[in-house]
Amino acid sequence: MYPEELIAPMRAELTDVGFKEFRSSEDVENHLKDHTGTTFVVVNSVCGCAAGAARPGVRYALDKSEKKPTVLATVFAGNDSDAVAKFREKVLPYPPSSPAMALFKDGELVHFVERHHIEGRTAQMIGDHLVEVFEHFC
């Protein structure tokens, strides 16, 4: 686990724009089992591609997209271990990946962005992709 004071600013990059933190497996399970509508979940992490591309790309998409997910949520890899494990169950057969992004509709996975789709891409490229995803599914 990372010291909370180290990751607090990384968490805030998402919570400051409306993301709810899922810190336990129950948070993930209870939300997805009964949720109607769309839920966008970001697996946040300390890595450079999360800082340089994933989080800024998500913020860009939310700013640019006319359609947005009903709920924005996040889990933090390396700290919210139970929540991350439950999230990873929900996105099988995709392998564990962080950072990562998933869009659920009525509790079912409809789109997944793995780390290898984030690495080497700019925040705007990721954001533009997410705008298309939101416009299609939300």
C-alpha positions in Angstrom: 0.0 0.0 0.0 1.1 3.5 -0.7 1.0 6.2 2.0 -2.4 8.0 1.8 -0.7 11.4 1.8 1.2 10.4 -1.3 -1.9 9.3 -3.3 -4.4 11.9 -2.0 -3.6 14.3 -4.8 -4.0 11.5 -7.3 -7.4 10.5 -5.9 -8.4 14.2 -5.9 -7.8 14.6 -9.6 -10.9 12.4 -10.1 -13.0 13.1 -6.9 -12.7 16.8 -7.6 -14.7 16.3 -10.9 -17.4 14.1 -9.3 -16.0 10.6 -9.0 -17.2 8.5 -6.1 -14.5 6.3 -4.4 -15.3 2.6 -4.1 -13.0 1.5 -1.3 -14.4 -1.9 -0.5 -15.6 -4.9 -2.5 -19.1 -4.2 -1.0 -19.0 -0.7 -2.5 -18.4 -2.2 -6.0 -20.8 -5.1 -5.6 -23.7 -3.2 -4.1 -23.5 -0.5 -6.7 -23.3 -2.7 -9.8 -25.8 -5.4 -8.8 -28.7 -3.0 -8.7 -27.6 0.0 -10.8 -29.7 1.1 -13.7 -27.9 3.4 -16.1 -24.2 3.8 -16.8 -21.3 3.6 -14.4 -17.8 4.6 -15.5 -15.1 3.2 -13.3 -11.4 4.2 -13.4 -8.7 2.1 -11.8 -6.5 4.8 -10.6 -2.8 4.3 -10.0 0.5 6.0 -9.2 2.1 5.1 -12.5 3.2 7.8 -15.0 0.7 6.8 -17.7 -2.1 7.4 -15.1 -0.7 10.8 -14.2 0.2 11.9 -17.8 -2.6 10.4 -19.8 -5.4 8.5 -18.0 -6.6 11.0 -15.4 -6.2 14.0 -17.7 -7.9 12.1 -20.5 -10.8 11.3 -18.3 -11.2 14.9 -17.3 -10.9 16.0 -20.9 -13.7 13.6 -21.9 -16.0 14.7 -19.2 -15.5 18.3 -20.2 -16.0 17.7 -24.0 -18.7 15.0 -24.1 -22.4 16.0 -24.3 -23.4 12.6 -22.9 -21.9 11.4 -19.6 -22.2 8.3 -17.5 -24.8 8.4 -14.8 -22.2 7.5 -12.1 -18.5 8.2 -12.0 -16.5 5.9 -9.7 -12.9 5.0 -9.0 -10.8 2.4 -7.2 -7.1 2.9 -6.4 -4.7 0.0 -7.4 -2.4 -0.8 -4.5 -4.6 0.7 -1.8 -8.2 -0.2 -2.3 -7.3 -3.9 -2.7 -10.7 -5.4 -2.0 -12.5 -3.0 -4.3 -9.9 -3.5 -7.0 -10.2 -7.3 -6.7 -14.0 -7.1 -7.0 -13.8 -4.7 -9.9 -11.4 -7.2 -11.7 -14.0 -10.0 -11.2 -16.5 -7.8 -12.9 -14.4 -7.2 -16.0 -13.3 -10.8 -16.6 -12.0 -12.1 -19.0 -9.8 -9.0 -19.2 -6.6 -9.5 -17.3 -5.7 -7.2 -14.3 -4.6 -3.8 -15.6 -3.9 -0.5 -14.0 -4.7 2.1 -14.9 -7.8 0.9 -16.6 -11.3 2.2 -17.4 -14.6 0.4 -17.7 -18.1 1.4 -18.6 -21.0 -0.6 -17.3 -24.6 -0.3 -18.5 -27.3 -1.6 -16.1 -24.5 -3.5 -14.3 -23.0 -5.2 -17.3 -19.6 -4.4 -18.8 -20.0 -2.7 -22.2 -16.5 -1.2 -22.8 -13.1 -1.7 -21.3 -9.8 0.3 -21.7 -6.7 -1.6 -20.7 -3.4 -0.2 -19.7 -1.9 -1.0 -23.1 -4.6 1.3 -24.7 -3.4 4.1 -22.4 0.4 3.8 -22.6 2.0 5.8 -25.3 -1.2 7.8 -26.0 -1.8 11.4 -25.2 -4.5 12.6 -22.8 -6.4 14.1 -25.7 -6.3 10.8 -27.6 -7.7 8.9 -24.6 -10.3 11.7 -24.0 -11.4 11.7 -27.6 -11.9 7.9 -27.4 -13.9 8.2 -24.2 -16.1 10.9 -25.8 -17.0 8.4 -28.5 -17.7 5.7 -25.9 -19.9 8.0 -23.8 -21.8 9.3 -26.9 -22.5 5.7 -27.9 -23.4 4.1 -24.6 -24.7 6.9 -22.3 
